[in-house]
Amino acid sequence: MVSKYLLLAVIFSGLVTWIPRVIPFVLVKYKGLPAIVERFLKFLPVSIIFALILSSVATGKVGNFPQIKWLDLIVVFPTAFVAFRYRNLVGTVLFGVVLIATLRFIF
């Protein structure tokens, strides 16, 4: 049996997590964003994708130079070509996953 204290803790924890994630969407829906913020947000997806790619291609430890995962770096280029050529996110992700899986199986 779940205690009343535990149930309230879970409910309030959920609210504390949920409220900061929902309020910005509600405010933007009714108020809108300034033009400068909208221009900034246009660059955000590119920077996020670049950060994700860089973090998967290079690893590092404190006090050492970053180590490059050469196989992963090689896969970035054909996957980027597919992304720019077809502009299909799902197809690009599937292509990249299948390509890296194939190369890891071979090498």
matplotlib code that plots the C-alpha trace (Angstrom):
import matplotlib.pyplot as plt

x = [0.0, 1.3, 1.4, -0.3, 3.0, 4.6, 1.6, 1.7, 5.5, 5.0, 2.2, 4.0, 7.2, 5.3, 3.8, 7.1, 8.6, 5.5, 4.8, 8.1, 7.8, 4.3, 4.1, 6.5, 4.3, 1.2, 2.8, 4.2, 0.9, -1.0, 1.7, 4.2, 7.9, 9.9, 11.5, 15.1, 14.2, 12.6, 15.8, 17.9, 15.7, 16.1, 19.8, 19.1, 18.4, 21.6, 23.7, 22.0, 22.6, 26.3, 26.7, 25.2, 27.4, 30.6, 29.9, 29.4, 32.5, 35.0, 35.6, 37.7, 39.2, 40.5, 44.1, 44.2, 43.5, 40.2, 40.2, 38.4, 36.2, 37.2, 34.4, 31.8, 33.5, 33.4, 29.7, 29.0, 29.7, 27.4, 24.7, 25.0, 24.8, 21.6, 20.2, 20.9, 19.8, 16.5, 15.6, 13.9, 14.8, 13.5, 15.2, 18.5, 18.5, 17.7, 20.4, 23.0, 22.0, 22.1, 25.4, 27.1, 25.7, 27.0, 30.4, 30.7, 29.7, 32.4, 35.2]
y = [0.0, 3.5, 5.9, 9.3, 11.1, 9.2, 9.8, 13.5, 13.6, 12.0, 14.3, 17.5, 16.4, 15.9, 19.3, 21.0, 19.2, 19.8, 23.5, 25.0, 22.9, 23.9, 27.6, 28.8, 27.1, 28.7, 32.1, 31.9, 30.7, 33.8, 36.5, 35.6, 36.2, 39.3, 39.2, 39.0, 35.9, 34.3, 35.0, 33.4, 30.3, 29.7, 28.9, 26.7, 23.4, 23.6, 24.2, 21.3, 19.0, 20.1, 19.6, 16.1, 15.1, 16.5, 14.7, 11.4, 11.8, 12.9, 11.7, 13.4, 13.0, 15.8, 16.4, 14.7, 15.7, 14.7, 11.3, 11.0, 8.1, 7.7, 5.3, 7.7, 10.6, 8.9, 8.2, 11.9, 12.9, 10.5, 11.1, 14.9, 14.5, 12.5, 15.1, 18.0, 16.1, 14.7, 17.0, 14.1, 13.8, 10.2, 9.0, 10.7, 9.1, 5.7, 6.0, 7.1, 4.3, 1.6, 2.9, 3.0, -0.4, -1.9, -0.4, -1.5, -5.0, -5.0, -3.4]
z = [0.0, -0.9, 1.9, 1.6, 2.1, -0.8, -3.1, -2.4, -3.0, -6.4, -7.4, -6.3, -7.9, -11.1, -10.9, -10.2, -13.2, -15.5, -14.8, -16.0, -19.2, -20.0, -19.0, -21.8, -24.4, -23.0, -22.9, -26.4, -27.8, -26.6, -26.4, -29.1, -29.2, -30.1, -33.5, -32.2, -30.2, -33.2, -35.3, -32.5, -32.3, -36.0, -35.4, -32.4, -34.2, -36.2, -33.1, -31.2, -34.1, -34.3, -30.6, -30.8, -33.8, -32.1, -28.9, -30.7, -32.9, -30.2, -26.7, -24.1, -20.7, -18.4, -19.1, -22.5, -26.0, -27.5, -29.2, -32.5, -33.3, -36.9, -38.0, -36.6, -38.3, -41.6, -41.3, -40.7, -44.3, -46.2, -43.6, -44.0, -47.8, -47.4, -45.0, -47.4, -50.5, -49.3, -46.3, -44.5, -40.8, -40.4, -43.5, -42.5, -39.1, -40.4, -43.1, -40.4, -38.0, -40.7, -42.1, -38.7, -37.7, -41.0, -40.7, -37.0, -38.1, -40.8, -38.8]

ax = plt.figure().add_subplot(projection="3d")
ax.plot(x, y, z, "-o")
ax.set_aspect("equal")
plt.show()
